[in-house]
Amino acid sequence: MMKNEITRKQFLAHAGAAAAALLTLPRPSLAARPTTGKYCDTPSRCISPMATHGMVTSPNYLATEAGLEVLKRGGNAVDAAIAVSTTLSVVYPLWTSFGASNFWTIYNAKTKELRGLDGNGPAGEQATIEFFKNKGMSKIPERGYLSAITVPGAVAGWSTAHEYADKNMEGGLPWRDLFNAAFNYAQNGFPVTPSLEKWEGIVTETADRDLRDLQRFDGFRKTFLRPDGSTYKVGDVLKLPELANTIKQVAEGGADAFYKGEIAKKIVADLHANGGLLTSDDFANTKARWVKPIGVNYRGYQAVNLPPPTQGIHSLEILNILNNFDVRSLGEGTAGYYHLLVEAIKQSLADRGKYVSDPDFVKIPVPELVSVQHGKDQAAHINMDSSAKDVQALAQKAGTVWFGAVDKYGNAVSAIQSVYYPFGSGIVPEGTGVLLLNRGHAFSLDPNSVNRLEPHKYTFTTLNPPMLLKDGKPYLVYGSMGGDGQPQTQAMIVTRIVDFGMSPQDAINAPRFLYGPTEGIRSNALKIEGRVPTSITDQLNKLGHTVERQPDFTDMMGHAGAILIDPENGMMYGATDPRSDGLAAGY
């Protein structure tokens, strides 16, 4: 036991006899190979693919297949991730697009180097608090042209990642080859999945016009709906010919074709014709930025993530707090387990709301926030007998994809990409097929907020691509979509694998919770999947949590994925989320 863990005696004082009996359970060896367990109840949830040469996981099977094909042709993990990302930007437009932003954690096996890449775009030069205040607005719109005030950074992220990999990593394919699948599906069509059908229906509802009714935007209606205005159904084929032309230009002309060529001109012209703010200079000056990953120790592993403006620090703080508790002794899936994780999340959320913004505009004490002492201080505020009431979650939406890739050379990528809300701003500039993100809505118009809107500023973002290292090498490449839920799901995955020895697939299959608001639900209640026994949720209610039971395997809990690399023999274990349309596959 680490010296900063709560002792068994202290645990017994809180836990009671039933939970105390769990102390007799053996702690799994950290080097033990994962095994299929109790949450693997059907073959579709138990595939747990294994591979020796490469593995890809994503929330859409077509994108996974595109990445795997790149690996088989000699591409590296970065190449595969780009192929996955570009394909997702076609076949999963509800979550991502060529008009999105992305973030990367990249491990280079050749140089033993871990790098972070910020493929986010800044607010435009004309985006000011005064502009919106003069229009009588108290917040930036959630949808429409005035929500699209940050430059899409995804293409810049792909370009910068590929240039680095091409020069510094083993393996590799030409840039243009990474767009083959994306172009094919945009030009010739792709099958509509259950997720796409569901969310087309949701965003075309008119009950909440600010959030939905996206058919009011010409570009969205012409691109994603049938000519009669109806939505596509599962098994229908959707073609995106204008996007196919954009993809062809980017594949042939690189990032400059997007940011300095005809594509940017068309986007800016459409924005200006409808009162938008982004300029040609905003596009031409957009670059992806290399950043230094940050990390904390967790049970002998190094948990790493990206610094602000991502919420990576929030994800790391949760694990840093849990380091002070004997999580194994609580038992997986018990009321004590869920209670502890939720309370750790609350403590970390307080820091996120107070500090996380663009570090070029706001001083953020990152080293102190991920220090061992700060984790101890936060843990001291947790009461195992009752739920804290004075910590509130922020309402962040989920329009995101996480994906991962590991290649035969030992390179690894954890990446995440987003249009922010499902279908982003709802704006598709004429002649481009590019769906623009609405990440600018995350800015505050309060001049006293750390996340206040300023020209050229990068907004706080929930996107964060985690990785778990063992002895300096990737052990677990993992992540999830889900706004506020991303760090929560990450914590469940890590504790289930590290503390309880579960396989990646079993850890992802297991029941999950979400503390805080989500799409369509504004409350800060503890939302938990209905598979959790009522005896457990009754205990959580008694501890002071307001529990709201949700459907089994609801996508409200996000779409997670993982790749575990066995440190003994290099075997790769893949996992994808049964809540998604995804696939994990290797060779």
Buried (B, 14 or more C-beta within 10 A) or exposed (E): EEEEBBEBEEBBEBBEEEBBEBBEEEEBEBEEEBEBBEBBEEEEBBBBBEBEBBBBBBBBBBBBBBBBBBBEEEBBBBBBBBBBBBBBBBBBBBBBBBBBBBBBBBBBBEEEEBBBBBBBBBBBBBBBBEBBEEEEEEEBBBBBBBBBBBBBBBBBBBBBBBBBBBEBBBBBBEBBBBBBBBBBBBBEBBBBBEBBBBBBEBBBBEEEEEBBBBBBBEBBBBBBBEEEEEBBEEEBEBEBEBBBBBBBBBBEBBBBBBBBBBBBBBBBBBBBEBEBBBBBEBBEBBBBBEBEBBBBBBBEBBBBBBBBBBBBBBBBBBBBBBBBBBBBBBBBBBBBBBBBBBBBBBBBBBBBBEBBBBBEBBEBEBEEBBBBEBBBEBBEBBEBEEBBEEBEBBBBBBBBBBBBBBBBBBBBBBBBBBBBBBBBBBBBBBBBBBBBBBBBBBBBBEEEBBBBBBBBBBBBBBBBBBBBBBEEBBBBBBBBBBBBBBBBBBBBBBBBBBBBBBBBBBBBBBBBBBBBBBBEBEEBBBBBBBBBEEEBBEBBBEBBBEBBBBEEBBBBBBBBBBBBBBBEEBBBBBBBBBBBBBBBBBB
